[in-house]
Each structure stands twice: as structure tokens, then as C-alpha cells.
Amino acid sequence: MKIPEQAAKPILTRLKRAHGHLATVIRMLEDGQDCEDVLTQLAAVNKALGRSGYALVATGLQHCMSTEGPDNVDQQKLEKLFLALA
């Protein structure tokens, strides 16, 4: 399944934000910054990635439901996708 470009834009924005946070974490470690501060930034990366994943699955589900109909959605496949994020 391919997600329409317009629907993917907010997800890409989240991922780019996570990318920026990750670059900050790397720079902080290289600069020898305090562990607590690095972990705070790393938590932000983790949260941004998690939210991106859930947004991707939700967007994909909406797209499938609207284009293929609820009877044609593979429930096992969707469950596997959700569990991959857990």
C-alpha cells in the first residue's frame, strides 16, 4: 500500500523533527554534555519516532478503509504493524 503524498507530509514533518533531535543527541555526546540532558533529548527522539510510526499506521488504515473498504483490510497484517511499534 502506498500512502498519498498529501497524507505523508505530516508524517515526514515528524520524522524530520526526530532527525533534528537525533543530530542534537549525537552532538551533545560528542561535546561531552551531561548524561541527563542527553537522555532528555534521546527521549524526545524516541517519542517523535513512536508518534511517526503510529501516524503512519493510522494514515495507512484510513487510506485502506477508504479505498479498499473495511471487508478487504487484512486484520492480521494491521495487527502485526501495530505490534511492531509496541
All heavy atoms as an XYZ file, in Angstrom:
652
protein
N       0.836     -1.169      0.000
C       0.000      0.000      0.000
C       0.890      1.245      0.000
O       1.866      1.313      0.732
C      -0.889     -0.023      1.239
C      -1.453      1.311      1.587
S      -2.182      1.414      3.206
C      -0.863      0.944      4.256
N       0.541      2.170     -0.803
C       1.262      3.438     -0.869
C       0.365      4.532     -0.294
O      -0.804      4.633     -0.640
C       1.627      3.761     -2.316
C       2.481      4.980     -2.443
C       2.944      5.179     -3.871
C       3.793      6.426     -3.922
N       4.340      6.660     -5.238
N       0.953      5.341      0.579
C       0.195      6.430      1.193
C       0.272      7.645      0.285
O       1.358      7.981     -0.217
C       0.765      6.752      2.582
C       0.523      5.554      3.495
C       0.143      8.003      3.162
C       1.098      5.700      4.858
N      -0.856      8.310      0.064
C      -0.847      9.502     -0.789
C       0.123     10.568     -0.255
O       0.308     10.709      0.962
C      -2.288     10.001     -0.719
C      -3.089      8.848     -0.254
C      -2.181      8.001      0.566
N       0.733     11.290     -1.165
C       1.742     12.290     -0.810
C       1.225     13.302      0.204
O       1.912     13.654      1.160
C       2.209     13.012     -2.073
C       3.316     14.004     -1.840
C       3.761     14.680     -3.127
O       3.675     14.068     -4.191
O       4.203     15.840     -3.029
N       0.009     13.772      0.026
C      -0.566     14.768      0.932
C      -0.703     14.211      2.350
O      -0.475     14.913      3.323
C      -1.928     15.239      0.401
C      -2.453     16.463      1.086
C      -1.561     17.689      0.878
O      -0.796     17.780     -0.061
N      -1.663     18.640      1.788
N      -1.070     12.936      2.455
C      -1.221     12.310      3.770
C       0.130     12.043      4.427
O       0.235     11.990      5.651
C      -2.006     11.011      3.634
N       1.167     11.888      3.620
C       2.501     11.587      4.146
C       3.215     12.838      4.675
O       4.147     12.712      5.481
C       3.345     10.923      3.065
N       2.803     14.021      4.250
C       3.503     15.249      4.644
C       3.627     15.437      6.150
O       4.716     15.721      6.642
C       2.855     16.470      3.986
C       3.247     16.639      2.537
C       2.696     17.914      1.957
C       3.131     18.015      0.502
N       2.783     19.299     -0.071
N       2.543     15.292      6.938
C       2.698     15.473      8.389
C       3.621     14.427      9.020
O       4.338     14.711      9.975
C       1.286     15.351      8.943
C       0.368     15.286      7.793
C       1.159     15.088      6.555
N       3.611     13.225      8.469
C       4.483     12.170      8.990
C       5.941     12.514      8.693
O       6.818     12.362      9.544
C       4.094     10.801      8.396
C       2.662     10.453      8.800
C       5.072      9.710      8.853
C       2.057      9.306      8.040
N       6.195     13.000      7.495
C       7.549     13.424      7.136
C       8.028     14.561      8.028
O       9.190     14.599      8.431
C       7.602     13.846      5.666
C       7.562     12.701      4.664
C       7.344     13.233      3.251
C       8.831     11.891      4.739
N       7.135     15.458      8.351
C       7.484     16.565      9.248
C       7.912     16.030     10.615
O       8.915     16.467     11.175
C       6.295     17.533      9.401
O       5.969     18.061      8.110
C       6.624     18.667     10.354
N       7.170     15.069     11.137
C       7.522     14.454     12.427
C       8.880     13.765     12.345
O       9.696     13.867     13.267
C       6.470     13.420     12.835
C       5.189     13.987     13.337
C       4.249     12.824     13.728
N       2.952     13.296     14.130
C       2.617     13.579     15.374
N       3.492     13.448     16.336
N       1.402     13.983     15.665
N       9.110     13.047     11.262
C      10.377     12.329     11.110
C      11.556     13.294     10.972
O      12.640     13.042     11.511
C      10.312     11.381      9.913
C       9.432     10.152     10.115
C       9.248      9.404      8.802
C      10.019      9.241     11.179
N      11.340     14.384     10.283
C      12.407     15.381     10.155
C      12.709     16.019     11.511
O      13.868     16.302     11.820
C      12.024     16.434      9.116
C      12.086     15.892      7.702
C      11.635     16.915      6.684
C      11.635     16.295      5.292
N      11.205     17.245      4.269
N      11.677     16.209     12.313
C      11.873     16.742     13.658
C      12.688     15.746     14.486
O      13.618     16.123     15.206
C      10.527     17.017     14.320
C      10.639     17.741     15.642
C       9.280     18.120     16.220
N       8.508     18.923     15.290
C       7.248     18.665     14.931
N       6.622     17.639     15.428
N       6.617     19.446     14.089
N      12.369     14.464     14.371
C      13.117     13.430     15.089
C      14.564     13.391     14.614
O      15.489     13.221     15.413
C      12.460     12.068     14.884
N      14.762     13.570     13.333
C      16.113     13.611     12.765
C      16.919     14.750     13.381
O      18.091     14.581     13.745
C      16.010     13.774     11.243
C      17.304     13.714     10.535
N      18.028     14.842     10.221
C      18.027     12.659     10.074
C      19.128     14.489      9.596
N      19.150     13.174      9.496
N      16.295     15.892     13.530
C      16.954     17.042     14.150
C      17.299     16.775     15.606
O      18.395     17.109     16.072
N      16.376     16.139     16.328
C      16.638     15.789     17.728
C      17.800     14.800     17.824
O      18.649     14.920     18.708
C      15.403     15.175     18.397
C      14.367     16.158     18.816
N      14.582     17.110     19.779
C      13.089     16.320     18.413
C      13.484     17.820     19.952
N      12.561     17.362     19.125
N      17.830     13.832     16.909
C      18.900     12.843     16.934
C      20.253     13.492     16.657
O      21.248     13.165     17.310
C      18.624     11.725     15.935
C      19.639     10.578     15.917
C      19.771      9.952     17.301
C      19.243      9.546     14.887
N      20.296     14.419     15.730
C      21.540     15.143     15.453
C      22.003     15.892     16.700
O      23.204     15.944     17.002
C      21.344     16.110     14.288
N      21.046     16.432     17.438
C      21.378     17.125     18.683
C      21.953     16.161     19.707
O      22.937     16.468     20.380
C      20.126     17.830     19.259
O      19.663     18.780     18.298
C      20.428     18.522     20.567
N      21.364     14.972     19.822
C      21.858     13.967     20.762
C      23.301     13.587     20.421
O      24.169     13.522     21.300
C      20.951     12.711     20.756
C      21.599     11.559     21.519
C      19.590     13.032     21.338
N      23.560     13.358     19.162
C      24.908     12.986     18.721
C      25.891     14.097     19.052
O      26.979     13.850     19.594
C      24.908     12.643     17.218
C      24.118     11.353     16.984
C      26.339     12.515     16.694
C      23.801     11.072     15.531
N      25.521     15.310     18.735
C      26.398     16.462     19.002
C      26.650     16.614     20.505
O      27.773     16.883     20.935
C      25.781     17.736     18.419
C      26.680     18.946     18.469
C      26.139     20.144     17.692
N      24.720     20.429     17.915
C      23.734     20.161     17.045
N      24.004     19.587     15.886
N      22.484     20.467     17.318
N      25.599     16.417     21.304
C      25.746     16.532     22.753
C      26.719     15.480     23.296
O      27.550     15.773     24.158
C      24.383     16.388     23.437
C      23.459     17.565     23.197
S      21.787     17.271     23.826
C      22.048     17.561     25.565
N      26.614     14.259     22.794
C      27.522     13.202     23.233
C      28.962     13.508     22.815
O      29.898     13.309     23.588
C      27.090     11.849     22.675
C      25.957     11.158     23.413
C      25.481      9.931     22.646
C      26.395     10.766     24.815
N      29.106     13.979     21.592
C      30.448     14.324     21.102
C      31.069     15.462     21.915
O      32.279     15.492     22.118
C      30.396     14.711     19.623
C      30.101     13.541     18.714
C      29.882     13.927     17.266
O      29.617     15.111     16.970
O      29.956     13.031     16.416
N      30.218     16.361     22.392
C      30.698     17.503     23.182
C      30.845     17.174     24.667
O      31.256     18.032     25.451
C      29.743     18.699     23.028
C      29.757     19.271     21.620
O      30.692     18.954     20.850
O      28.821     20.030     21.299
N      30.499     15.948     25.050
C      30.649     15.536     26.436
C      29.648     16.170     27.391
O      29.952     16.387     28.559
N      28.450     16.449     26.892
C      27.439     17.084     27.740
C      26.908     16.113     28.789
O      27.104     14.896     28.713
C      26.309     17.627     26.881
C      26.791     18.737     25.973
C      25.753     19.803     25.768
O      24.722     19.831     26.400
N      26.050     20.713     24.860
N      26.212     16.668     29.756
C      25.667     15.927     30.880
C      24.723     14.817     30.410
O      23.882     15.027     29.523
C      24.918     16.895     31.804
C      24.408     16.224     33.048
O      25.253     15.781     33.852
O      23.175     16.125     33.198
N      24.866     13.657     31.033
C      24.084     12.472     30.678
C      22.575     12.734     30.765
O      21.811     12.314     29.899
C      24.485     11.325     31.592
S      23.618      9.785     31.272
N      22.149     13.421     31.788
C      20.720     13.698     31.970
C      20.166     14.522     30.814
O      19.071     14.244     30.306
C      20.495     14.427     33.294
C      19.032     14.632     33.612
C      18.820     15.298     34.966
O      19.772     15.396     35.761
O      17.684     15.726     35.208
N      20.921     15.512     30.369
C      20.479     16.341     29.247
C      20.418     15.531     27.954
O      19.489     15.683     27.152
C      21.416     17.539     29.069
C      21.380     18.492     30.251
O      20.358     18.510     30.971
O      22.378     19.215     30.453
N      21.405     14.658     27.760
C      21.429     13.813     26.555
C      20.232     12.863     26.563
O      19.551     12.696     25.547
C      22.756     13.028     26.450
C      22.723     12.074     25.267
C      23.943     13.977     26.322
N      19.961     12.276     27.713
C      18.828     11.349     27.807
C      17.491     12.047     27.581
O      16.572     11.471     27.002
C      18.836     10.636     29.149
C      19.898      9.548     29.289
C      19.944      9.026     30.707
C      19.640      8.417     28.306
N      17.382     13.284     28.012
C      16.156     14.051     27.777
C      15.935     14.224     26.275
O      14.822     14.031     25.773
C      16.234     15.424     28.477
O      16.379     15.206     29.881
C      14.995     16.253     28.203
N      16.995     14.568     25.564
C      16.884     14.720     24.110
C      16.609     13.379     23.431
O      15.836     13.299     22.484
C      18.165     15.339     23.540
C      18.274     16.821     23.737
C      17.181     17.574     23.013
O      16.837     17.289     21.867
N      16.609     18.557     23.682
N      17.246     12.325     23.926
C      17.031     11.000     23.354
C      15.582     10.554     23.550
O      14.986      9.937     22.665
C      17.993      9.994     23.982
C      18.087      8.630     23.319
C      18.445      8.748     21.846
C      19.102      7.770     24.048
N      15.004     10.899     24.691
C      13.591     10.597     24.927
C      12.709     11.327     23.917
O      11.713     10.786     23.442
C      13.199     10.974     26.354
N      13.083     12.556     23.566
C      12.322     13.314     22.560
C      12.405     12.626     21.200
O      11.415     12.558     20.474
C      12.847     14.740     22.471
N      13.580     12.103     20.869
C      13.741     11.367     19.604
C      12.839     10.140     19.613
O      12.106      9.882     18.644
C      15.210     10.931     19.388
C      15.333     10.020     18.179
C      16.115     12.126     19.243
N      12.891      9.395     20.692
C      12.105      8.172     20.809
C      10.611      8.468     20.678
O       9.885      7.767     19.966
C      12.415      7.499     22.148
C      11.882      6.104     22.224
O      11.801      5.399     21.233
N      11.518      5.692     23.420
N      10.159      9.499     21.346
C       8.746      9.872     21.294
C       8.339     10.302     19.882
O       7.280      9.907     19.384
C       8.471     10.999     22.287
C       7.019     11.284     22.512
C       6.845     12.255     23.660
C       5.396     12.399     24.033
N       5.214     13.277     25.198
N       9.177     11.095     19.237
C       8.876     11.555     17.876
C       8.816     10.385     16.895
O       7.939     10.337     16.023
C       9.915     12.583     17.429
N       9.719      9.433     17.044
C       9.703      8.258     16.158
C       8.468      7.405     16.407
O       7.829      6.935     15.460
C      10.972      7.422     16.357
C      12.257      8.019     15.808
C      13.445      7.147     16.192
C      12.177      8.194     14.300
N       8.139      7.216     17.685
C       6.950      6.435     18.011
C       5.685      7.062     17.453
O       4.858      6.382     16.841
N       5.559      8.354     17.626
C       4.376      9.045     17.108
C       4.334      8.997     15.582
O       3.260      8.888     14.991
C       4.356     10.487     17.586
C       3.990     10.587     19.047
C       3.877     12.014     19.496
N       3.422     12.065     20.872
C       3.103     13.164     21.496
N       3.169     14.324     20.877
N       2.698     13.133     22.744
N       5.488      9.056     14.956
C       5.546      8.951     13.495
C       5.058      7.588     13.041
O       4.300      7.477     12.076
C       6.974      9.164     12.992
O       7.426     10.447     13.311
N       5.485      6.554     13.740
C       5.054      5.199     13.392
C       3.560      5.023     13.537
O       2.894      4.477     12.649
N       3.013      5.484     14.651
C       1.569      5.364     14.854
C       0.791      6.196     13.832
O      -0.248      5.759     13.327
C       1.178      5.760     16.278
C       1.586      4.721     17.293
C       2.500      5.017     18.299
C       1.066      3.435     17.235
C       2.886      4.052     19.218
C       1.439      2.469     18.150
C       2.347      2.780     19.146
O       2.727      1.833     20.049
N       1.303      7.363     13.511
C       0.644      8.193     12.493
C       0.674      7.494     11.134
O      -0.304      7.545     10.382
C       1.318      9.562     12.407
N       1.775      6.827     10.844
C       1.898      6.111      9.574
C       0.888      4.964      9.497
O       0.193      4.801      8.497
C       3.326      5.585      9.412
C       3.669      4.904      8.105
C       3.458      5.843      6.929
C       5.107      4.425      8.142
N       0.776      4.199     10.576
C      -0.182      3.095     10.589
C      -1.612      3.630     10.508
O      -2.433      3.113      9.751
C       0.004      2.215     11.847
C      -1.120      1.206     11.978
C       1.345      1.495     11.793
N      -1.914      4.669     11.264
C      -3.265      5.234     11.254
C      -3.617      5.793      9.876
O      -4.729      5.581      9.386
C      -3.396      6.321     12.315
N      -2.669      6.471      9.266
C      -2.906      7.026      7.935
C      -3.103      5.909      6.918
O      -3.998      5.976      6.067
C      -1.723      7.926      7.513
O      -1.586      8.970      8.477
C      -1.943      8.526      6.137
N      -2.283      4.880      7.031
C      -2.433      3.731      6.140
C      -3.769      3.046      6.312
O      -4.419      2.645      5.340
N      -4.219      2.921      7.554
C      -5.507      2.297      7.833
C      -6.643      3.122      7.234
O      -7.535      2.582      6.575
C      -5.711      2.140      9.337
C      -7.049      1.574      9.794
C      -7.280      0.189      9.208
C      -7.110      1.520     11.309
N      -6.593      4.429      7.425
C      -7.630      5.296      6.852
C      -7.646      5.170      5.326
O      -8.708      5.090      4.717
C      -7.389      6.746      7.239
C      -7.707      7.047      8.675
C      -7.344      8.480      9.038
O      -6.426      9.068      8.482
N      -8.065      9.041      9.999
N      -6.469      5.144      4.732
C      -6.370      5.040      3.271
C      -6.946      3.707      2.795
O      -7.714      3.667      1.827
C      -4.913      5.199      2.834
C      -4.716      5.119      1.363
N      -5.171      6.101      0.503
C      -4.109      4.188      0.591
C      -4.861      5.759     -0.741
N      -4.209      4.616     -0.701
N      -6.594      2.613      3.476
C      -7.116      1.299      3.100
C      -8.631      1.239      3.222
O      -9.312      0.714      2.347
C      -6.510      0.215      3.980
S      -4.876     -0.294      3.493
N      -9.129      1.772      4.339
C     -10.574      1.721      4.566
C     -11.328      2.517      3.505
O     -12.389      2.099      3.061
C     -10.914      2.267      5.955
C     -10.352      1.428      7.080
S     -11.123     -0.171      7.207
C     -12.388      0.206      8.384
N     -10.773      3.650      3.111
C     -11.484      4.490      2.153
C     -11.336      3.999      0.716
O     -12.235      4.183     -0.085
C     -11.026      5.944      2.258
O      -9.675      6.059      1.882
N     -10.229      3.352      0.388
C     -10.024      2.917     -0.995
C     -10.410      1.468     -1.238
O     -10.866      1.117     -2.314
C      -8.554      3.111     -1.437
O      -7.699      2.358     -0.588
C      -8.174      4.577     -1.422
N     -10.227      0.614     -0.219
C     -10.480     -0.818     -0.410
C     -11.719     -1.310      0.315
O     -12.207     -2.399      0.044
C      -9.260     -1.618      0.050
C      -8.019     -1.290     -0.760
C      -6.793     -2.007     -0.244
O      -6.946     -3.062      0.414
O      -5.688     -1.527     -0.494
N     -12.204     -0.542      1.280
C     -13.376     -0.949      2.057
C     -12.986     -1.814      3.235
O     -11.970     -2.503      3.209
N     -13.789     -1.768      4.292
C     -13.443     -2.480      5.531
C     -13.349     -3.997      5.384
O     -12.613     -4.641      6.112
C     -14.560     -2.091      6.504
C     -15.632     -1.490      5.678
C     -15.025     -1.031      4.395
N     -14.075     -4.559      4.445
C     -14.052     -6.015      4.281
C     -12.771     -6.513      3.627
O     -12.461     -7.704      3.691
C     -15.257     -6.479      3.454
C     -16.574     -6.247      4.184
O     -16.554     -6.227      5.435
O     -17.599     -6.070      3.502
N     -12.017     -5.623      2.994
C     -10.805     -6.022      2.284
C      -9.516     -5.700      3.037
O      -8.431     -5.879      2.494
C     -10.772     -5.359      0.907
C     -11.916     -5.838      0.031
O     -12.255     -7.009      0.034
N     -12.513     -4.922     -0.696
N      -9.637     -5.229      4.277
C      -8.464     -4.888      5.081
C      -7.972     -6.149      5.784
O      -8.751     -6.858      6.424
C      -8.792     -3.783      6.102
C      -7.618     -3.515      7.015
C      -9.191     -2.502      5.373
N      -6.708     -6.445      5.651
C      -6.086     -7.612      6.274
C      -5.829     -7.317      7.755
O      -4.862     -6.649      8.102
C      -4.785     -7.948      5.546
C      -4.131     -9.222      6.038
O      -4.475     -9.695      7.139
O      -3.258     -9.736      5.317
N      -6.704     -7.827      8.625
C      -6.606     -7.528     10.053
C      -5.324     -8.060     10.674
O      -4.730     -7.407     11.521
C      -7.816     -8.086     10.798
C      -9.069     -7.277     10.565
C     -10.214     -7.783     11.419
O     -10.557     -8.961     11.379
N     -10.791     -6.895     12.195
N      -4.884     -9.227     10.256
C      -3.648     -9.787     10.799
C      -2.440     -8.921     10.437
O      -1.555     -8.704     11.257
C      -3.427    -11.209     10.305
C      -4.352    -12.216     10.951
C      -4.071    -13.617     10.470
O      -3.749    -13.838      9.306
N      -4.208    -14.583     11.371
N      -2.429     -8.433      9.234
C      -1.340     -7.574      8.789
C      -1.331     -6.272      9.596
O      -0.278     -5.813     10.044
C      -1.480     -7.271      7.296
C      -0.321     -6.542      6.689
C      -0.509     -6.416      5.179
C       0.672     -5.764      4.529
N       0.484     -5.661      3.076
N      -2.500     -5.677      9.808
C      -2.591     -4.452     10.603
C      -2.165     -4.683     12.043
O      -1.451     -3.873     12.631
C      -4.016     -3.893     10.559
C      -4.402     -3.190      9.271
C      -5.871     -2.776      9.330
C      -3.535     -1.979      9.051
N      -2.592     -5.804     12.611
C      -2.195     -6.115     13.983
C      -0.676     -6.268     14.080
O      -0.056     -5.771     15.020
C      -2.879     -7.404     14.444
C      -2.579     -7.757     15.886
C      -3.307     -9.000     16.350
O      -4.367     -9.331     15.791
O      -2.815     -9.646     17.276
N      -0.096     -6.910     13.114
C       1.364     -7.086     13.090
C       2.067     -5.736     13.017
O       3.074     -5.506     13.706
C       1.761     -7.964     11.900
C       3.224     -8.283     11.852
C       3.541     -9.202     10.669
C       5.027     -9.470     10.600
N       5.363    -10.335      9.466
N       1.528     -4.820     12.224
C       2.121     -3.481     12.113
C       2.036     -2.733     13.438
O       2.997     -2.093     13.868
C       1.433     -2.686     10.997
C       1.720     -3.139      9.577
C       0.817     -2.411      8.594
C       3.169     -2.946      9.226
N       0.880     -2.797     14.080
C       0.728     -2.122     15.375
C       1.667     -2.719     16.417
O       2.302     -2.007     17.177
C      -0.720     -2.216     15.884
C      -1.614     -1.131     15.360
C      -2.645     -1.405     14.495
C      -1.415      0.184     15.742
C      -3.473     -0.402     14.014
C      -2.242      1.211     15.280
C      -3.262      0.897     14.409
N       1.769     -4.044     16.445
C       2.625     -4.693     17.432
C       4.102     -4.414     17.178
O       4.903     -4.413     18.114
C       2.355     -6.202     17.448
C       1.001     -6.607     18.021
C       0.790     -8.112     17.906
C       0.857     -6.161     19.468
N       4.457     -4.168     15.944
C       5.859     -3.827     15.642
C       6.261     -2.522     16.306
O       7.434     -2.298     16.600
C       6.054     -3.733     14.126
N       5.297     -1.671     16.581
C       5.567     -0.384     17.217
C       5.529     -0.444     18.739
O       5.989      0.456     19.413
C       4.544      0.656     16.741
C       4.607      0.994     15.260
C       3.426      1.863     14.883
C       5.911      1.673     14.923
N       4.968     -1.537     19.258
C       4.814     -1.655     20.721
C       6.138     -1.958     21.412
O       7.054     -2.472     20.879
C       3.811     -2.736     21.050
